[in-house]
Amino acid sequence: MCVDLAAQVMSSTVAKELRTFATNEAEATAEFIELVDKMFDSMNVSLLSERKLTRKAFLKPYRKPDDFRLKFLRDEVLPYFQSWEASVRAREGYSKKEINLMLLSKETRDGITRSVNSFLELVEGIFKIPGVTCFLSNRICQDPLEKYFSMQCQSGATNDNPTVHQFVKNSDTIRLVGNMWFEDTHGNCRKSSSIKQFIEYTKCLPLRKRKRNRRASL
């Protein structure tokens, strides 16, 4: 569930290493990793200058509704997973369980399809708004929403189905302690600015150990 570690594995660097040091049998794996890396970059553009810093074309800011990455997502990513499933389903001599092991889980396939289609509609709709000339896809990250509902669940203890009154009460509690709360240093969500306060806090040097009085111990 740690996104940062997953992004390091499914990266163009790993794909290049496979092509350089592995046999030709790893070409399909390298192609899959490279595809996922480009898809991830397309949906995580966070800075205007990130393209220059990383030298990756897929990290450029979106500036028009017919961006090449939208065509890539529509014409390469979705057909890739569709053809993968079709080729596996067409194989003969395998049980249903064995066929499922050759595919990504149904939830993963559905999640990719819905995420890509939703992203395509979102970007095309954003550039229809008058005055919009640039879009950073990272700004639609759902981590803040996940964090908020995570705090709601923690406030409700074992109650995972709160009433409206309980939800509002938990919201007041979260709002009250928000200024005194530090984020966990581990997790699958991106860290926000408040984590910097925690890091600065943990940099404080520990107190020196008090010298032991040997006479007192005797």
C-alpha positions as a printed Julia matrix, in Angstrom:
218×3 Matrix{Float64}:
   0.0     0.0     0.0
   3.04    2.32    0.01
   2.69    4.34   -3.19
   6.23    5.74   -3.19
   7.82    2.27   -3.13
   5.43    0.98   -5.81
   6.29    3.96   -8.04
   9.99    3.13   -7.7
   9.41   -0.46   -8.79
   7.08    0.41  -11.68
   9.46    3.03  -13.13
  11.27    3.64  -16.41
  14.58    3.01  -14.6
  13.58   -0.57  -13.78
  12.33   -1.08  -17.34
  15.69    0.07  -18.75
  17.59   -2.19  -16.37
  15.52   -5.19  -17.46
  16.21   -4.46  -21.11
  19.91   -4.01  -20.41
  20.7    -6.95  -18.14
  17.82   -9.44  -18.57
  17.11  -11.77  -21.48
  14.55  -11.17  -24.21
  12.0   -13.02  -22.07
  11.78   -9.91  -19.86
  10.8    -7.6   -22.72
   7.06   -7.97  -22.04
   7.63   -7.2   -18.35
   9.7    -4.13  -19.25
   6.98   -2.96  -21.61
   4.33   -3.34  -18.89
   6.43   -1.45  -16.31
   7.13    1.36  -18.79
   3.43    1.65  -19.61
   2.5     1.92  -15.93
   5.24    4.5   -15.36
   3.93    6.72  -18.16
   0.35    6.33  -16.94
   1.4     7.26  -13.38
   3.35   10.3   -14.6
   0.41   11.46  -16.71
  -1.8    11.61  -13.64
   0.78   13.05  -11.23
   2.1    16.27  -12.77
   2.81   18.47   -9.75
   5.17   21.27  -10.88
   5.45   23.57  -13.87
   9.18   22.89  -14.08
   9.05   19.14  -13.34
   9.54   18.27  -17.01
  12.89   20.1   -17.07
  14.02   18.64  -13.75
  13.26   15.02  -14.62
  13.56   15.15  -18.43
  10.35   13.14  -18.74
   7.89   14.36  -21.36
   4.94   12.84  -19.49
   5.46   15.25  -16.59
   4.78   18.39  -18.61
   1.85   20.56  -17.45
  -1.36   20.08  -19.43
  -1.98   23.12  -21.63
  -4.54   21.93  -24.2
  -7.46   19.47  -24.34
  -5.87   17.36  -27.11
  -2.63   16.67  -25.21
  -0.64   13.68  -26.46
  -0.94   11.97  -23.05
  -4.72   11.84  -23.35
  -4.33   10.05  -26.67
  -1.82    7.72  -25.02
  -4.23    6.85  -22.21
  -7.16    6.35  -24.58
  -5.42    4.55  -27.47
  -2.61    2.65  -25.74
  -3.29    2.07  -22.05
  -6.9     0.89  -22.23
  -6.39   -1.32  -25.34
  -3.27   -2.82  -23.72
  -5.2    -4.24  -20.78
  -8.12   -5.25  -23.01
  -5.85   -7.18  -25.39
  -4.07   -8.78  -22.41
  -7.34  -10.11  -21.06
  -8.56  -11.21  -24.5
  -5.36  -13.14  -25.27
  -5.48  -14.98  -21.94
  -9.19  -15.82  -22.29
  -8.49  -17.26  -25.74
  -6.01  -19.82  -24.4
  -7.19  -23.39  -24.27
  -6.34  -26.15  -21.84
  -6.34  -23.97  -18.72
  -8.76  -23.97  -15.83
 -10.61  -20.84  -14.75
  -8.35  -20.52  -11.71
  -5.2   -20.73  -13.85
  -6.56  -18.13  -16.26
  -7.29  -15.73  -13.41
  -3.71  -16.13  -12.18
  -2.48  -14.89  -15.58
  -4.49  -11.66  -15.25
  -4.64   -8.7   -12.94
  -7.51   -8.96  -10.49
 -10.93   -7.89  -11.74
 -10.97   -5.02   -9.22
  -7.62   -3.74  -10.5
  -8.72   -3.9   -14.14
 -11.98   -2.11  -13.37
 -10.12    0.48  -11.29
  -7.69    1.27  -14.11
 -10.48    1.55  -16.67
 -12.62    3.83  -14.51
  -9.67    5.99  -13.43
  -8.46    6.53  -16.99
 -11.92    7.26  -18.4
 -12.71    9.65  -15.53
  -9.38   11.43  -15.97
  -9.94   11.87  -19.71
 -13.37   13.42  -19.15
 -12.04   15.62  -16.35
  -9.16   17.11  -18.36
 -11.32   17.71  -21.41
 -13.95   19.38  -19.21
 -11.42   21.57  -17.38
 -10.16   23.17  -20.59
 -13.72   24.09  -21.53
 -13.78   26.48  -18.56
 -13.01   30.04  -19.73
  -9.59   31.27  -18.65
  -8.03   27.85  -17.97
  -4.66   27.61  -19.74
  -2.77   25.13  -17.54
  -3.61   22.05  -15.45
  -1.49   20.07  -12.99
  -2.98   16.6   -12.62
  -1.5    16.08   -9.15
  -3.91   18.72   -7.81
  -6.8    16.24   -8.0
  -5.07   13.8    -5.63
  -7.6    12.13   -3.32
  -5.16   11.61   -0.42
  -6.54   14.57    1.61
 -10.01   13.04    1.34
  -8.69    9.62    2.4
  -6.93   11.18    5.38
 -10.09   12.96    6.48
 -12.25    9.82    6.4
  -9.44    7.91    8.11
  -9.65   10.39   10.99
 -13.43    9.98   10.99
 -13.03    6.21   11.37
 -10.52    6.64   14.19
 -12.87    9.01   16.0
 -15.68    6.47   15.79
 -13.56    3.65   17.23
 -15.31    0.39   16.25
 -18.34    2.23   14.84
 -17.82    2.12   11.06
 -21.36    3.25   10.23
 -21.91    6.56   12.09
 -25.11    8.56   12.01
 -25.23   12.13   10.69
 -25.1    13.48   14.25
 -22.03   11.37   15.08
 -20.31   12.41   11.84
 -20.84   16.11   12.6
 -19.61   15.63   16.17
 -16.48   13.86   14.91
 -15.92   16.71   12.43
 -15.96   19.23   15.28
 -13.45   17.11   17.2
 -11.13   16.85   14.18
 -11.37   20.6    13.61
 -10.58   21.28   17.27
  -7.47   19.11   17.53
  -6.26   19.83   13.98
  -3.64   22.34   15.07
  -2.17   19.91   17.6
  -2.15   16.81   15.39
   0.91   15.44   13.57
   0.69   13.08   10.63
   2.01    9.56   10.82
   5.42    9.22    9.19
   4.32    5.99    7.54
   1.34    5.27    5.3
   0.15    5.14    1.71
  -0.83    8.85    1.46
   1.36   11.75    0.43
   2.7    13.89    3.25
   1.45   17.47    3.54
   3.16   20.54    4.94
   2.3    19.63    8.54
   4.73   16.71    8.39
   7.56   19.26    8.22
   6.65   20.41   11.72
   6.91   16.83   12.94
  10.31   16.39   11.28
  11.62   19.59   12.84
  10.29   18.45   16.2
  12.06   15.09   15.97
  15.35   16.79   15.14
  15.62   18.05   18.72
  18.68   16.55   20.36
  18.02   14.19   23.29
  18.94   15.28   26.77
  22.38   14.31   27.95
  22.53   11.36   30.24
  23.04   12.27   33.86
  26.39   11.17   35.18
  26.14    8.32   37.58
  27.24    9.05   41.13
  29.31    6.04   42.12
  29.39    7.01   45.78
  25.61    7.22   45.94
  25.31    3.79   44.37
  27.67    2.32   46.97
